């Protein structure tokens, strides 16, 4: 049960930190568009990083 609670708090921290970054960068007047832009950036970063891991390195 403690593991589940820890995962919940970690996920909540990530979401709130992301919202803070969006508020800091774009302000409250453009939060929705800023959220979408930052989410697209994070998504593309994660996709690029996972592609690097999945590609096997060529051996000379």
C-alpha positions in Angstrom: 0.0 0.0 0.0 2.9 2.3 0.7 4.2 1.7 -2.8 0.9 2.7 -4.3 0.8 5.9 -2.2 4.4 6.7 -3.2 3.6 6.3 -6.9 0.5 8.6 -6.4 2.5 11.3 -4.8 5.3 11.1 -7.4 2.7 11.4 -10.2 1.0 14.3 -8.5 4.4 16.0 -8.1 5.2 15.6 -11.8 1.8 17.0 -12.9 2.0 20.0 -10.5 5.6 20.7 -11.6 4.5 20.6 -15.2 1.6 23.0 -14.5 4.0 25.3 -12.7 6.4 25.4 -15.6 3.5 26.2 -18.0 2.3 28.9 -15.8 5.7 30.4 -15.4 6.5 30.3 -19.1 3.1 31.3 -20.6 1.2 32.9 -17.7 -2.4 32.3 -16.7 -3.9 34.1 -19.7 -2.5 31.5 -22.2 -2.4 28.4 -20.0 -4.4 26.1 -22.3 -2.2 26.8 -25.4 0.9 26.7 -23.4 -0.1 23.4 -21.9 -0.6 21.9 -25.3 2.7 23.3 -26.6 4.7 22.0 -23.6 3.0 18.6 -23.7 3.9 18.3 -27.4 7.5 19.2 -26.5 7.7 16.6 -23.7 6.0 14.0 -25.9 8.5 14.5 -28.8 11.4 14.4 -26.3 10.2 11.1 -24.9 9.7 9.6 -28.3 13.2 10.6 -29.4 14.8 9.2 -26.3 12.9 5.9 -26.7 14.0 5.6 -30.3 17.6 6.0 -29.3 17.2 3.2 -26.8 15.5 0.8 -29.3 18.0 1.3 -32.1 20.8 -1.3 -31.8 24.3 0.1 -32.1 26.2 -1.1 -35.1 29.3 -3.1 -34.3 32.3 -2.4 -36.6 
